[in-house]
């Protein structure tokens, strides 16, 4: 039987992790890792440390699901990673424990919902891009070399300027210029 490790996260320095810590201790966690960061924050040193410590057979425990992941897909990704490493996951408030059959089923459902959410997002994005194209709008990043800059680059090149000098004057990368010159050199 492995160890239970707790993970607590408080959103601001005004909040105290005592509520989470007390619940995790009562749940049987031998050690609790605590981060003070917003939910959207990507830097969570205590979580990174916890993930480095856990071994197969251990269980990562949280007070509530929203303490671990930034959003549902991120939560699913973390729990899936734990599972692939042989580490269980439990949430005290939601009474979910992936080391049990019922808890495993709940996370399969969560995984299906996250996959469904990603598919809906892809479909909405594709529909939005198609509608924009029909209205004559082209998505993507604007071209670094406008037609005027292309003419100026060609003029400067014909006068003997180096690609580096042209790039500095026009505010574009040398790679962009090389691509332009290569395209205009084709027969």
Secondary structure, 3 states (H helix, E strand, C coil): CCCEEEEEEECCCCCCCHHHHHHHHHCCCCEEEEEECCCCCCCCHHHHHHHHHCCCCCEEEECCHHHCCCCHHHHHHHHHHHHHCCCEEEECCCCEECCCHHHHHHHHHHHHHHHHHHHHHHHHHHHHHHHHHHCCCCCCCCCCCCHHHHHHHHHHHHCCCCHHHHHHHHCCCHHHHHHHHHHHHCC
